Amino acid sequence: MYNVAQVIDEKCVAKKGCRLCIMYCPEANCLDLNPTKMVAEVTIDRCKGCDLCVVVCDAAKHYAIIMQAVSATGKLMTQKGESAALGQAYQG
């Protein structure tokens, strides 16, 4: 289990011009603008869980991105429970 970024559409202000998370994401094609909804959108398969988008979004006082646990099968986990800590997926 590991964490990936998830955008809360109702809080995302990309439609007003904010694209900070997209600009600062170190992983290519991980965070992109959804042109239909005009919000940032995460490609789960590309997200490495670095948490940088959350830091940037929170610094801008938008709080529109959270980290959410993903199971070993690649599905987002919706139940509350213990999630992986930053870097936990890489520990031996």
C-alpha positions in Angstrom: 0.0 0.0 0.0 1.2 3.5 -0.8 -0.2 7.0 -1.1 -1.0 9.1 -4.2 -2.3 12.6 -4.6 -6.0 13.2 -5.2 -7.5 16.6 -6.1 -10.7 17.7 -4.4 -12.5 19.2 -7.4 -14.6 21.6 -5.4 -11.5 23.3 -3.8 -9.3 23.3 -7.0 -9.0 26.8 -8.4 -7.3 25.9 -11.7 -10.2 27.5 -13.6 -9.1 30.8 -12.0 -5.5 30.4 -13.3 -3.8 28.4 -10.6 -1.6 25.6 -12.0 1.0 25.5 -9.2 0.6 21.7 -8.6 1.0 21.0 -12.3 4.1 23.2 -12.6 5.8 21.8 -9.5 5.1 18.1 -10.0 8.4 16.4 -10.7 6.8 13.5 -12.5 6.0 14.1 -16.2 2.3 13.8 -17.1 1.3 13.0 -13.6 -0.7 16.2 -12.8 -2.6 17.7 -15.8 -5.4 20.1 -16.3 -8.7 18.5 -17.1 -10.0 20.8 -19.8 -13.7 19.7 -19.4 -13.9 20.3 -15.6 -11.1 22.9 -15.5 -9.4 21.3 -12.5 -6.1 19.6 -11.9 -6.3 15.8 -12.3 -3.9 13.1 -11.1 -2.9 10.1 -13.2 -2.7 7.5 -10.4 -0.3 5.3 -12.4 2.3 8.1 -12.6 2.1 9.5 -9.1 5.0 8.6 -6.9 3.5 10.0 -3.7 6.2 12.6 -3.2 3.6 15.0 -1.5 5.1 18.1 -3.3 1.8 19.1 -4.9 0.1 19.0 -1.4 2.8 21.3 0.0 2.5 23.8 -2.9 -1.3 23.8 -2.9 -1.4 24.2 0.9 1.2 27.1 0.7 -1.2 28.8 -1.7 -4.0 28.3 0.9 -6.2 26.2 -1.5 -6.0 22.9 0.4 -7.3 21.1 -2.7 -5.0 18.1 -2.7 -4.9 15.2 -0.3 -2.9 12.0 -0.2 -4.9 8.8 -0.4 -3.9 5.2 0.1 -3.8 2.9 -2.9 -4.0 -0.9 -2.6 -1.5 -3.3 -4.1 -4.0 -3.8 -7.0 -3.8 -0.1 -7.8 -7.3 0.8 -6.6 -7.9 3.9 -4.4 -8.8 2.8 -0.8 -11.9 4.6 0.4 -12.1 3.1 3.9 -10.4 4.9 6.8 -7.5 3.1 8.2 -3.7 3.2 8.4 -2.1 4.6 5.3 1.5 4.5 4.3 3.8 7.2 5.6 5.9 9.3 3.2 8.6 7.0 1.8 7.2 3.9 3.5 6.7 2.1 0.2 10.5 2.4 -0.5 11.7 0.9 2.8 13.3 -2.5 2.8 
